Amino acid sequence: MALAANDLTQGQQFSAALVDDLKRTQIVQYAGASGDYNPLHTDEVFATKVAGYPTVFAHGMLTMGMTGRLLTDTFGDGRLTTFGGRFSSQVFPGDDLTATATVDRIRQEGDEWFADVSVSTTNQDGTEVFRGTATARLDA
Amino acid sequence: MAAERFPIEYGHVLMFARSIGDTNPIYSDEEYAKSTEVGGIIAPPTFVQASAQFNPDYGLRPHPDRPWHGSGKEPSGLRRPAPTSDGAAEGGGAKSDDAPTPPRGGGGSGLHAEQHYEYHRPLRVGDVLTATTRPGDTWEKEGRRAGKLVFSESVTEYRDEAGELVVTARSVGVRTERPVES
């Protein structure tokens, strides 16, 4: 499942469709699982009439969670040593999200090999909604 | 995102993985997980965010004895928004441990700007963690779309029962003057 250092090359890219036509129900599902019931995500009336948004929007952490799937599917379970990023634009119901991971560097630290990766998640208009980095431990 | 006791439970990991659309059996199938390198069910990389469930004072969950800013009879359950209050920060921001506070009338509110994790080992079902949060830096920036932006950072350490670090989380929350139209 995990990748070996010599399976990878710098600049190599991996992509995955994360969600097609994001549903409000999935946002509510994430609210229930994460415990973050912020009405900006779960309450159309509040989000539009009180907060002034066009509709509810997804938790940034839902986007990051979905993006994490590309990394674990690519680099293996339990192989990430870091994962982080910035929420650059909002994700709304109906959005289609695609994530792309790019291998920036393959490096050795002692006996261990790591891949430094940048990751970008975009919506159907090509707008970036999440941009981050991760490090994955590789097989030697 | 403070929690004195954050038990990593099978059903919770299952429902969290479902909510992010991840069908990887490593998050639910004990037999499969035993056959893998990690040797048991682990949690998805962003799972510690769900420690909010174990924070007794978490402000972004309704509490029976407290007002809630979401809609009921009225668009907000808080009939008289306090003009000086902050929006409730999303996610692991420093503000999210406070009691719920109403957003400024019709204006911006707290949002999650950044999240960074450092993994010291895989997080496993059966682990019992403690989460301690300390505030980090605060800074301001003039935003293109949402007026003045106030950023605040918090760092949460998740430790196991032996006191060993499992995950370090750094969260940046932002408060905006106006709603962000993307």
Interface residues (C-beta under 8 A of the other chain):
Chain A: M1 A2 L18 V19 Q26 Q29 Y30 G32 A33 S34 G35 D36 Y37 N38 P39 L40 H41 T42 D43 V45 F46 K49 V50 A51 G52 Y53 P54 H59 G60 M61 L62 M64 G65 M66 G68 R69 L71 T72 D73 G76 D77 G78 L80 T81 T82 F83 G84 G85 R86 F87 S89 Q90 T127
Chain B: H12 M15 F16 R18 S19 I20 G21 D22 N24 I26 T36 E37 V38 I42 P44 P45 T46 Q49 A50 S51 A52 Q53 N55 Y58 L60 R61 P62 H69 G70 S71 P75 S76 A88 E90 G91 S96 P103 G105 G106 G107 S109 L111 H112 A113 E114 Q115 H116 Y117 E118 Y119 P122 R170 R178 P179 V180 E181 S182
